[in-house]
Amino acid sequence: MKQARELVKAADIAAMSATRSVHTLNPNAIRHKKPVGDMTGLTQLGALVITLMPGHESAEYHRHHYEEECVYMLSGHGEAHIDEQVYAVGPGDFLGFPRKGPAHVIVNTGSEPLVFLVVGQRLEQDVCDYPRKGVRLYVAGEHESYVDL
């Protein structure tokens, strides 16, 4: 039986090679990404299965002015830093970050890989603040520009 493009089976996700990605502003934000949304043809939403190894972070601590994103924890344990507060996170936990919401980052504080699904908008334009770095990012299509806050 033919498989629909809109369906990505768990075995196919497990067999995918992850792409290693390091955040521009945080060399400790080493993510291993599987773009499951791209496989189904999504263009307005990004959907990634991300794996963080122990001690690594998901990004630089940030907040979006226009895009929304959410995270569903699949396995492992870590911390979510939200608005300078620290919260333990693990399998089954859900995090939602509305536009203009609090700054946030996820850190793998456990001894095993931390795996989660991230879904976020793909707007043509966004503004993203990195308060710990004192930097703002302007995004306009393929163009990005960092400025001091």
Residue pairs with C-beta under 8 A, 6 or more apart in sequence:
3 9
5 40
5 41
6 40
6 41
7 40
8 36
8 39
8 40
12 39
13 34
13 36
13 49
16 34
18 32
18 33
18 34
18 51
19 32
19 33
19 34
19 35
20 30
20 31
20 32
21 30
21 31
21 32
21 33
22 29
22 30
22 31
23 29
23 31
23 57
23 59
23 60
24 60
25 60
25 130
25 133
25 135
26 57
26 59
26 60
28 55
28 56
28 57
29 56
29 57
29 58
29 59
29 60
29 105
30 52
30 53
30 56
31 50
31 51
31 52
31 56
31 58
31 59
32 50
32 51
32 52
32 53
33 48
33 49
33 50
34 48
34 49
34 50
35 46
35 47
35 48
36 47
36 48
36 49
36 117
37 45
37 46
37 47
37 48
37 119
38 46
43 122
44 121
44 122
45 119
45 120
45 121
45 122
46 118
46 119
46 120
46 121
46 122
47 117
47 118
47 119
48 117
48 118
49 74
49 115
49 116
49 117
50 58
50 115
50 116
50 117
50 118
51 113
51 114
51 115
52 58
52 76
52 78
52 106
52 107
52 108
52 113
52 114
52 115
53 108
53 113
54 108
54 109
54 110
54 111
54 112
54 113
54 114
55 108
55 109
56 107
56 108
57 105
57 106
57 107
57 108
58 105
58 106
58 107
58 118
59 105
59 106
60 105
60 130
60 132
60 133
61 81
61 103
61 104
61 105
61 130
61 131
61 132
62 103
62 104
62 105
62 128
62 129
62 130
62 131
63 97
63 100
63 101
63 102
63 103
63 104
63 128
63 129
63 131
64 97
64 99
64 100
64 101
64 126
64 127
64 128
65 99
65 100
65 126
65 127
65 128
65 129
66 99
66 100
66 121
66 123
66 125
66 126
66 127
67 99
67 120
67 121
67 122
67 123
67 126
67 128
68 96
68 97
68 98
68 99
68 101
68 120
68 121
69 97
69 118
69 119
69 120
69 121
70 94
70 95
70 96
70 97
70 118
70 119
70 120
71 80
71 94
71 95
71 96
71 97
71 106
71 116
71 117
71 118
71 119
72 93
72 94
72 95
72 116
72 117
72 119
73 89
73 90
73 91
73 92
73 93
73 94
73 95
73 114
73 115
73 116
74 91
74 115
74 116
74 117
75 91
75 112
75 113
75 114
75 115
76 90
76 91
76 108
76 110
76 112
76 113
76 114
76 115
77 88
77 89
77 90
77 108
77 109
77 110
77 112
77 114
78 88
78 89
78 90
78 106
78 107
78 108
78 109
78 110
78 114
79 86
79 87
79 88
79 89
79 106
79 107
79 109
80 86
80 87
80 89
80 95
80 104
80 105
80 106
80 107
81 87
81 104
81 105
81 106
81 107
82 95
82 102
82 103
82 104
83 102
83 103
83 104
84 103
89 95
89 106
95 104
95 106
97 104
103 129
103 131
103 132
106 114
106 116
108 114
123 139
124 140
124 141
125 138
125 139
125 140
125 141
126 137
126 139
127 136
127 137
127 138
127 139
128 136
128 137
128 139
129 135
129 136
129 137
129 149
130 136
130 137
131 149
134 148
134 149
135 146
135 147
135 148
135 149
136 146
136 147
136 148
136 149
137 144
137 145
137 146
138 144
138 145
138 146
138 147
